[in-house]
Amino acid sequence: MRHFGHVSPDVRAGLFHREPAEFTADAPAAELATALGATLYSPATRPHLARDIRAQAARGVVSMVVCLEDSIADDEVPEAEVNVVRQLRELERQAPGGALPLLFVRTREAGQIPDLVARLGPAARLLSGFVLPKFTAVHGTAFLEAVIKAEQLVVPAGRRLYAMPVVESPEVLHLESRQTALRGIAQVLDQYRERVLAVRLGVTDFCAAYGLRRSPDMTAYDVQLVAAAIGDVVNVFGRADGSGFTVTGPVWEYFRQQERLFKPQLRSSPFAAGRAEELRAALIEHDLDGLLRETSLDRANGLQGKTCIHPSHVAPVHALSVVSHEEYVDATDILRKDGAGGGVMRSAYTNKMNEAKPHRAWAERTLRRARAFGVAREETTFVELLTAAAGRGED
């Protein structure tokens, strides 16, 4: 797998100062967590799920979640489980050595995890793990133990199954119980640290606790109840002292058809003069301005990657994940200075102060992101990255 791997090599070479690195599902957890990017959710009831997974992989999706929880009705669960087993078995037959995204299943109950793996048989090797909904200190241990039990059933032996708990319960949002709830979850996760790939945020459930829903011109950070909870979640789980985890960005709920958004705009060269402003205007017109702003605020608030419920969200998230040339130069200079004993220096771009010790954690995180998503050339714009990530430049 490789971010922007669906883009032709000559286009990549023109866009990147350092291209995204290749990785496999067996890469170290820290590398996989950074590389999750836009994690695309799909209801488990999709009749052509195997075909959908292959198609999304070909379009640049690197991580997907097959959802057995809130995306389907309660009475659909038994048939949805049957469909997941049937479709993943078919996928395993169709693409035994093909490029597939990191695949996770979001279950409702702990018992579903080993049961599904047993029913999948050899096809369970396609899974990278499970998403654990409404994770609390009370129920979390059972979910994590179920993942460990399921791993023992996976062929080939030794393949790691990861867990991605979702912090979304009312106890985390309610002020009087938040501190206790977060502390309890942290204690559970610390016991299973090597099992936890990332902590995910369930902002839709946060809003539901108060009957709220943000409009397309508002980000999660404009809803003060939600913003406060996100800040506390990052405070507990996003620390850079070795005790933290990767925390992923919340879902963006609004979309329009990807084909309608990109195809008319990109028939001429996206690198021609004037194309950047035209596409930027099209993005704002088609409700993606909110997604872009929220994704930028995610990173500013310590989150990485994003939960996505529509394919049209993937390209913007991945384009915004590419490290700029300026960020890369700053990060390498900071780590070089820190290795020489620390101190402060003017940035190579002569527009900021780089202080080695305080900025070291930021620099390390930036270089991990650079490995996963690449470093843009100095002259490369976001619109050019978006055009390439969307795969529409040759339509």
C-alpha positions as CSV (number, residue, x, y, z in Angstrom):
1,M,0.0,0.0,0.0
2,R,1.0,3.6,-0.6
3,H,-0.8,6.9,-0.3
4,F,-1.2,8.4,-3.8
5,G,-0.2,5.0,-5.1
6,H,-3.2,5.2,-7.6
7,V,-1.5,8.3,-9.1
8,S,0.9,7.7,-12.0
9,P,4.6,7.8,-11.2
10,D,5.3,10.8,-13.4
11,V,2.5,12.8,-11.7
12,R,3.8,11.8,-8.2
13,A,7.3,12.8,-9.2
14,G,6.1,16.2,-10.2
15,L,4.1,16.8,-7.0
16,F,6.4,15.4,-4.3
17,H,9.8,16.4,-2.8
18,R,9.6,13.1,-1.1
19,E,7.0,10.6,-2.2
20,P,4.8,8.6,0.3
21,A,6.5,5.4,1.4
22,E,5.1,2.0,0.8
23,F,3.9,-0.1,3.8
24,T,2.1,-3.3,4.5
25,A,-0.5,-4.4,7.0
26,D,2.3,-5.9,9.1
27,A,4.1,-2.6,9.5
28,P,4.7,-1.2,13.0
29,A,1.6,0.0,14.8
30,A,2.8,3.6,14.9
31,E,3.3,3.6,11.2
32,L,-0.1,2.1,10.5
33,A,-1.8,4.5,12.8
34,T,-0.4,7.5,11.0
35,A,-1.1,6.0,7.6
36,L,-4.8,5.4,8.3
37,G,-5.7,8.7,6.7
38,A,-9.3,9.0,5.7
39,T,-10.9,5.8,7.0
40,L,-14.0,5.1,4.9
41,Y,-17.0,3.4,6.5
42,S,-19.3,1.1,4.6
43,P,-22.5,-0.5,5.9
44,A,-22.2,-4.3,6.2
45,T,-25.4,-4.7,4.1
46,R,-23.8,-3.5,0.9
47,P,-24.7,-6.2,-1.7
48,H,-21.4,-5.8,-3.7
49,L,-19.1,-5.1,-0.7
50,A,-16.2,-7.1,-2.2
51,R,-16.4,-5.1,-5.4
52,D,-16.7,-1.9,-3.5
53,I,-13.6,-2.6,-1.4
54,R,-11.5,-3.3,-4.5
55,A,-12.8,-0.2,-6.3
56,Q,-12.1,2.1,-3.3
57,A,-8.5,0.6,-3.0
58,A,-8.0,1.5,-6.7
59,R,-9.1,5.1,-5.9
60,G,-6.6,5.6,-3.1
61,V,-8.5,4.5,0.0
62,V,-6.0,2.9,2.4
63,S,-8.3,2.0,5.4
64,M,-11.9,0.9,5.5
65,V,-14.4,-0.1,8.1
66,V,-17.3,-2.5,7.4
67,C,-20.0,-1.4,9.9
68,L,-22.4,-3.8,11.7
69,E,-23.4,-1.1,14.2
70,D,-25.3,2.2,13.8
71,S,-25.2,2.3,10.0
72,I,-27.6,-0.6,9.8
73,A,-31.0,-1.4,11.4
74,D,-31.2,-3.7,14.4
75,D,-33.2,-6.3,12.5
76,E,-30.6,-6.3,9.7
77,V,-27.7,-7.6,11.9
78,P,-28.0,-11.4,11.3
79,E,-28.2,-11.0,7.5
80,A,-25.4,-8.3,7.6
81,E,-23.1,-10.8,9.3
82,V,-23.8,-13.4,6.7
83,N,-23.1,-10.8,4.0
84,V,-19.8,-9.8,5.6
85,V,-18.6,-13.4,5.7
86,R,-19.8,-14.1,2.1
87,Q,-18.3,-10.9,0.7
88,L,-14.9,-11.2,2.5
89,R,-14.6,-14.8,1.4
90,E,-15.3,-13.7,-2.1
91,L,-12.8,-10.9,-1.8
92,E,-10.2,-13.4,-0.6
93,R,-10.8,-15.6,-3.7
94,Q,-10.8,-12.7,-6.1
95,A,-7.7,-10.9,-4.8
96,P,-5.5,-13.4,-3.0
97,G,-2.4,-11.3,-3.5
98,G,-4.0,-8.0,-4.6
99,A,-3.7,-4.6,-3.1
100,L,-6.4,-4.1,-0.5
101,P,-6.9,-1.4,2.1
102,L,-6.5,-2.1,5.8
103,L,-9.9,-3.7,6.7
104,F,-11.7,-3.4,10.0
105,V,-15.1,-4.5,11.1
106,R,-17.2,-2.4,13.5
107,T,-19.2,-4.8,15.7
108,R,-22.0,-4.2,18.2
109,E,-21.0,-6.8,20.8
110,A,-17.8,-8.4,21.9
111,G,-19.1,-11.9,21.1
112,Q,-19.4,-11.0,17.4
113,I,-15.6,-10.6,17.1
114,P,-14.4,-14.3,17.5
115,D,-17.6,-15.5,15.9
116,L,-17.1,-13.6,12.7
117,V,-13.4,-14.6,12.5
118,A,-14.3,-18.3,13.0
119,R,-16.9,-18.0,10.2
120,L,-14.5,-16.2,7.9
121,G,-11.9,-19.0,8.1
122,P,-8.9,-18.3,5.8
123,A,-10.5,-15.0,4.7
124,A,-9.9,-13.6,8.2
125,R,-6.4,-12.9,7.1
126,L,-7.8,-9.9,5.2
127,L,-8.7,-8.2,8.5
128,S,-6.5,-5.8,10.3
129,G,-8.8,-5.5,13.3
130,F,-12.0,-4.3,14.8
131,V,-13.7,-1.0,15.7
132,L,-15.1,-1.1,19.2
133,P,-18.2,1.2,19.6
134,K,-19.3,3.1,22.6
135,F,-16.2,2.0,24.5
136,T,-16.2,2.4,28.2
137,A,-14.2,1.1,31.1
138,V,-17.0,-1.2,32.1
139,H,-17.4,-3.0,28.7
140,G,-14.0,-2.3,27.1
141,T,-12.1,-5.2,28.6
142,A,-14.5,-7.7,27.1
143,F,-14.1,-6.2,23.7
144,L,-10.3,-6.2,23.9
145,E,-10.2,-9.8,25.2
146,A,-12.5,-10.8,22.3
147,V,-10.0,-9.3,19.8
148,I,-7.2,-11.4,21.4
149,K,-9.3,-14.5,21.2
150,A,-10.1,-13.9,17.6
151,E,-6.5,-13.4,16.7
152,Q,-5.8,-17.0,17.8
153,L,-8.2,-18.1,15.1
154,V,-6.6,-16.2,12.2
155,V,-4.6,-17.9,9.6
156,P,-1.6,-17.3,9.1
157,A,-0.7,-17.5,12.7
158,G,1.1,-14.5,14.1
159,R,-1.0,-12.0,12.2
160,R,-1.9,-9.1,14.5
161,L,-5.5,-8.0,14.9
162,Y,-5.8,-4.4,16.2
163,A,-8.5,-2.6,18.1
164,M,-9.8,0.9,17.5
165,P,-12.1,1.9,20.4
166,V,-14.6,4.6,19.8
167,V,-15.0,7.2,22.5
168,E,-18.6,8.3,22.1
169,S,-20.6,7.4,25.2
170,P,-22.7,10.1,27.1
171,E,-20.5,9.6,30.2
172,V,-17.6,11.1,28.3
173,L,-19.7,14.1,27.2
174,H,-21.5,14.8,30.5
175,L,-19.4,17.2,32.6
176,E,-20.0,15.5,36.0
177,S,-18.8,12.1,34.7
178,R,-16.3,13.0,32.0
179,Q,-13.1,12.9,34.1
180,T,-13.9,9.6,35.7
181,A,-15.0,8.0,32.4
182,L,-11.9,9.1,30.5
183,R,-9.6,8.0,33.3
184,G,-11.3,4.6,33.4
185,I,-10.9,4.1,29.6
186,A,-7.3,5.2,29.8
187,Q,-6.6,2.6,32.5
188,V,-8.1,-0.2,30.3
189,L,-6.3,0.9,27.2
190,D,-3.0,1.1,28.9
191,Q,-3.3,-2.6,29.9
192,Y,-3.7,-3.4,26.2
193,R,-1.5,-0.8,24.7
194,E,0.1,-3.0,22.0
195,R,-3.4,-4.0,20.8
196,V,-4.7,-0.4,20.4
197,L,-4.0,1.1,16.9
198,A,-5.9,4.3,17.4
199,V,-8.7,5.9,19.5
200,R,-11.6,7.1,17.4
201,L,-14.1,9.9,18.2
202,G,-17.8,9.5,17.9
203,V,-18.9,13.1,17.5
204,T,-22.3,12.2,16.1
205,D,-23.2,10.4,19.3
206,F,-21.8,13.3,21.3
207,C,-24.3,15.6,19.5
208,A,-27.1,13.1,19.9
209,A,-26.8,13.3,23.7
210,Y,-28.0,16.9,23.5
211,G,-30.2,16.7,20.4
212,L,-27.6,18.7,18.3
213,R,-26.5,18.5,14.7
214,R,-23.9,20.8,13.2
215,S,-24.8,22.4,9.8
216,P,-22.5,22.2,6.8
217,D,-21.1,25.6,7.5
218,M,-20.0,24.6,11.0
219,T,-17.2,22.4,12.2
220,A,-17.2,20.2,15.3
221,Y,-15.1,22.9,16.9
222,D,-18.0,25.4,16.5
223,V,-20.2,23.3,18.7
224,Q,-18.9,24.2,22.2
225,L,-20.1,21.1,24.0
226,V,-18.4,18.9,21.4
227,A,-15.2,21.0,21.2
228,A,-14.8,20.8,25.0
229,A,-15.1,17.0,24.9
230,I,-12.7,16.7,22.0
231,G,-10.2,18.8,23.9
232,D,-10.5,16.6,27.0
233,V,-10.2,13.4,25.0
234,V,-6.9,14.6,23.4
235,N,-5.7,15.8,26.8
236,V,-6.0,12.3,28.1
237,F,-5.2,10.1,25.0
238,G,-3.2,12.4,22.8
239,R,-0.1,13.1,25.0
240,A,3.3,13.1,23.3
241,D,5.1,11.7,26.3
242,G,4.7,8.1,25.3
243,S,1.5,7.5,27.2
244,G,-0.8,8.7,24.4
245,F,-2.4,7.1,21.4
246,T,-3.2,8.3,17.9
247,V,-6.6,10.0,18.1
248,T,-8.5,10.3,14.8
249,G,-10.8,13.1,13.6
250,P,-14.6,13.0,13.7
251,V,-16.9,12.2,10.8
252,W,-18.0,14.9,8.4
253,E,-21.7,14.2,7.6
254,Y,-22.3,16.2,4.4
255,F,-21.5,15.3,0.8
256,R,-22.4,15.6,-2.8
257,Q,-21.7,13.1,-5.6
258,Q,-17.9,12.9,-6.3
259,E,-18.4,12.4,-10.0
260,R,-20.5,15.6,-10.2
261,L,-18.0,17.5,-8.1
262,F,-14.7,16.7,-9.9
263,K,-15.4,15.5,-13.4
264,P,-16.8,18.8,-14.9
265,Q,-14.1,20.9,-13.3
266,L,-11.0,18.9,-14.3
267,R,-11.3,18.3,-18.0
268,S,-8.5,20.7,-18.7
269,S,-5.1,20.6,-17.0
270,P,-5.3,21.3,-13.3
271,F,-1.9,22.9,-13.5
272,A,-2.9,25.5,-16.0
273,A,-3.1,29.2,-14.9
274,G,-6.4,30.0,-13.2
275,R,-7.4,26.4,-12.5
276,A,-6.6,26.7,-8.8
277,E,-9.1,29.4,-8.1
278,E,-11.8,27.7,-10.2
279,L,-11.5,24.4,-8.3
280,R,-11.3,26.2,-5.0
281,A,-14.6,27.9,-5.7
282,A,-16.1,24.6,-6.8
283,L,-15.1,23.0,-3.6
284,I,-16.8,25.7,-1.5
285,E,-19.9,25.6,-3.6
286,H,-20.2,21.9,-3.2
287,D,-20.1,21.8,0.6
288,L,-16.5,20.7,1.0
289,D,-15.3,24.0,2.5
290,G,-16.6,22.8,5.9
291,L,-14.7,19.5,5.5
292,L,-11.5,21.3,4.7
293,R,-11.8,23.6,7.6
294,E,-12.6,20.9,10.0
295,T,-9.8,18.7,8.8
296,S,-7.3,21.5,9.3
297,L,-8.7,22.1,12.8
298,D,-8.4,18.4,13.6
299,R,-4.7,18.6,13.1
300,A,-4.3,21.9,15.0
301,N,-6.1,20.2,17.9
302,G,-3.9,17.0,17.9
303,L,-6.0,14.6,15.8
304,Q,-4.8,12.6,12.9
305,G,-6.8,11.1,10.0
306,K,-10.6,11.2,9.8
307,T,-13.7,9.0,9.9
308,C,-15.3,9.3,6.4
309,I,-18.8,8.1,5.3
310,H,-18.5,9.1,1.6
311,P,-15.8,8.4,-1.0
312,S,-15.7,12.1,-2.0
313,H,-14.2,13.0,1.4
314,V,-11.1,10.8,1.0
315,A,-9.2,12.9,-1.5
316,P,-9.5,16.2,0.4
317,V,-8.4,14.5,3.7
318,H,-5.4,12.9,2.0
319,A,-4.4,16.1,0.2
320,L,-4.5,18.0,3.5
321,S,-2.4,15.2,5.1
322,V,0.6,15.8,2.8
323,V,3.4,17.5,4.6
324,S,4.3,20.9,3.1
325,H,7.9,21.6,2.1
326,E,8.1,24.2,4.8
327,E,6.9,21.9,7.5
328,Y,9.4,19.3,6.4
329,V,12.3,21.7,6.5
330,D,11.3,23.0,9.9
331,A,10.9,19.4,11.3
332,T,14.3,18.2,10.0
333,D,16.1,21.4,11.3
334,I,14.5,21.0,14.7
335,L,15.5,17.4,15.1
336,R,19.0,18.2,13.9
337,K,19.3,21.0,16.4
338,D,17.9,18.9,19.2
339,G,20.5,16.2,18.4
340,A,23.2,18.9,18.8
341,G,22.1,19.9,22.2
342,G,19.0,22.0,21.6
343,G,18.6,25.8,21.3
344,V,16.6,28.2,19.1
345,M,17.0,29.1,15.5
346,R,15.3,31.1,12.8
347,S,13.5,28.9,10.3
348,A,14.9,28.3,6.8
349,Y,11.8,30.1,5.5
350,T,12.8,33.1,7.8
351,N,9.2,33.5,9.0
352,K,9.2,31.8,12.5
353,M,11.3,30.6,15.4
354,N,12.1,27.0,15.7
355,E,13.0,25.9,19.3
356,A,14.5,22.4,19.3
357,K,13.3,21.0,22.6
358,P,9.7,22.3,22.8
359,H,9.1,21.6,19.1
360,R,10.7,18.1,19.0
361,A,7.5,16.1,19.5
362,W,5.8,18.1,16.7
363,A,8.8,17.5,14.5
364,E,8.8,13.7,15.1
365,R,5.0,13.5,14.4
366,T,5.5,15.6,11.2
367,L,8.2,13.3,9.9
368,R,6.0,10.2,10.6
369,R,3.2,11.9,8.6
370,A,5.8,12.8,5.9
371,R,6.7,9.1,5.5
372,A,3.1,8.1,5.2
373,F,1.8,10.9,3.0
374,G,4.9,12.4,1.4
375,V,6.4,15.9,1.3
376,A,5.1,18.3,-1.3
377,R,7.4,20.2,-3.6
378,E,7.8,23.8,-2.6
379,E,5.7,25.0,-5.6
380,T,3.0,22.3,-5.2
381,T,-0.4,23.6,-4.2
382,F,-3.2,21.9,-2.3
383,V,-5.4,22.0,-5.3
384,E,-2.8,20.1,-7.3
385,L,-2.6,17.5,-4.6
386,L,-6.4,17.3,-4.4
387,T,-6.7,16.8,-8.2
388,A,-4.2,14.0,-8.1
389,A,-5.8,12.3,-5.0
390,A,-9.2,12.5,-6.6
391,G,-7.8,10.8,-9.6
392,R,-9.8,13.0,-12.0
393,G,-7.0,14.7,-13.9
394,E,-7.2,12.4,-16.9
395,D,-11.0,12.1,-17.2
